[in-house]
Amino acid sequence: MTTTTDAAPAKERGSARVAVQKFGTFLSNMVMPNIAAFIAWGLITALFISDGWLNGVGAEKNFAADSWVAQIGGWGDFDGGGIVGPMITYLLPILIAYTGGHMMYQVRGGVVGAIAAVGVITGTSIPMFMGAMIMGPLGGWSMKKIDAIWDGKIRPGFEMLVNNFSAGIWGGILAFVGFFVMSPIVTWISDTLGAGVQWLVDNSLLPLTSIIIEPAKVLFLNNAINHGVLTPLGTAESVEAGKSILFLLEANPGPGFGLLLAFAVAGTGLARASAPGAMLIQFVGGIHEIYFPYVLAKPRLIIALILGGMTGVFTNDLFDSGLRAPAAPGSIIAVMLQTASDSYVGVTLSVVASATVTFLVAAFMLRLERNRGEVDLAAAAAEMESMKGKKSSVASTLTAQSAESGPIRKIVFACDAGMGSSAMGASVLRRKIQKAGHGHVTVVNKAISNLEDEWDLVVTHQDLTDRARQKSGSAIHVSVENFMDSPSYDDIVDLIDSMGDGGGAHPRTSAPAPSEAPVAGGAATATRPELLVDGAVVLTGTATTQADAINEAGNLLVAQGYVTQDYVTSMHEREKSVSTYMGEGLAIPHGTNEAKGEVRSTGLSFVRYPGGVEWGAERATFVIGIAAVGDEHLSLLQKVAVVFADSEAVARLERATSAAEVRAVLESAEG
């Protein structure tokens, strides 16, 4: 009864966390690709401004006003000449705006987003990072919606004219809005947040921010705080003061290093054995994510991190130390490179002090808990990946160490219905494994409802991993976002290399799984052209939305007598649970497992959208509808998987002028 009562609030809390996490990831995706530009600006600033290394520390200030050093730095005048001022005022915000627009609508969205950002940049006297984060995505998103209004309605020969003028006119309008409307609003927001931070500094309360920041890091919510608030405010402060303590609130590697050191000294089992390697990754590599599973395994250790973080902030506040630009990743190398010339003592002490406090508190707590059993680091790493929402490359190093020492011989791809997404992913991974020389490893696909606890490794879409774990708890579980081209597949091959494939029958069962696709190369793998008849191929789809595209592909299946109309409805239901977008411009909508009774015979439909159709956050050029009674369609899906892994084959599909050419491309693939 208690569990039922608490379920809804827990779900709401999880949804709120995921929403903040996604927002933070969105902000991070605008900033992180441009970190190199921030680093370049920080280094130029450190060298050439009036109190920089070439003008101040370690050098006599005897340069003439027209010397090349003064010209580069602008003699500390960030709004004047030189390189420093234009980089922070124009280059960095425009890069962020372009990236945000590109995320929404590729290059066209990036260009319009950059134009729009110029308005908000020139309408204020402060570096306009927040404005760029707003106007960039807004420009890309709005341009995408405008283009959709006349998509397919422009007369041939006028496309370039309409595209260029529509983007130019709309970009100009947004620049006008940014200058007169958005600039005052964002300036007010920035000033308000800045005043709040200054109030914390004036009242010596800044260390209290660690109470929020340290738990947020472990919950993957730090990006919303760091890139949404601290980086813009810190950059504005650095422009005025030459440095900012705000860049160190989240990036300080000291607390994480202290925690891992405590596990290396006072931990047990795998946690103790893996901690030294994790320390190197965290402290030098700057990947703080590596220590999150240790905290999730012992949640009360967050107290040690908070106390260590507060110590670091207090030390930096005491010595008035800071960085010139963001340190990303949070490596000690990046931190030291961005440290202001008068802050090396304070920054160094803050790292040492925060690591020491975290170590002492965490080691004490671990000593008290030593009699409570070994830390389940693998479960904590899995929980971390679940919270993150995608595969973690650093967590896999911990998971691999905790996995059974036995070889991996049986791998299953599981999805909701077991007829489409999983079959494609299984085909891609099977080829990789076979090319790596592991012929004894079987890779099959199943519906999640049919899973049993008999598999060595289970691959699922990230939204289905928790369900798969309930069915096959003893297996290694790998979450993917893109079934066609996931970097996790290479990780799986590496894991098989390290653990072996056994070279023989599986100890649990030697019988092949009933849903196993035929091994490539045999007679059973020949393409079945009758599964893709002329009447089920459309080379210029008319749908403009994802829902319409599913209807178009589904109605072709109905027209050929493969399915009933109810099956098309189930295709929409399937899409609500997990996206059928496979990557590489391909979507394969199909019905749910419960709707298999609506399938009369096996068949496929093929629809090409030359301009693409929006599919969630992606854009699909090819939509292949699937109806399957048994496994008859799997051989053709193997061919499809091979084709879409080959850019030249995809280009041939884009140029195809008949259904026969489409089948020829699929037939040419080496299944």
Secondary structure, DSSP 8 states (H G I E B T S, - for coil): -HHHHHHHHHHHHHHHHHHHHHHHHHHHHHHGGGHHHHHHHHHHHHHHSTTSTTTSTTS-S---TTSHHHHHHGGG-TTSSTTHHHIIIIIHHHHHHHHHHHHHHHHHHHHHHHHHHHHHHHTSSS--HHHHHHHHHHHHHHHHHHHHHTTTTS-TT-HHHHHHHHHHHHHHHHHHHIIIIIHHHHHHHHHHHHHHHHHHHHTT-GGGGHHHHHHHHHTT-HHHHIIIIIHHHHHHHHHHHS-BGGGHHHH--HHHHHHHHHHHHH--HHHHHHHHHHHHHHHTT--GGGGHHHHHHSGGGHHHHHHHHHHHHHHHHHHT--BSS--SS--HHHHHHHB-TT-HHHHHHHHHHHHHHHHHHHHHHHHHTGGG----HHHHHHHHHHHHTS--HHHHHHHHHHS-SS---EEEEEESSSSSHHHHHHHHHHHHHHHTT-TT-EEEEEEGGG--S--SEEEEETTTHHHHHHH-TTSEEEEES-SSS-HHHHHHHHHHHHH---SS--SS--S--TT----TTSGGGS--GGGS-GGGEESS----SHHHHHHHHHHHHHHTTSB-HHHHHHHHHHHHHS--EEETTEE--B--GGGGGGB-S-EEEEEEEEEEEEETTEEEEEEEEEE-SSSTTHHHHHHHHHHTT-HHHHHHHHH--SHHHHHHHHHHS--
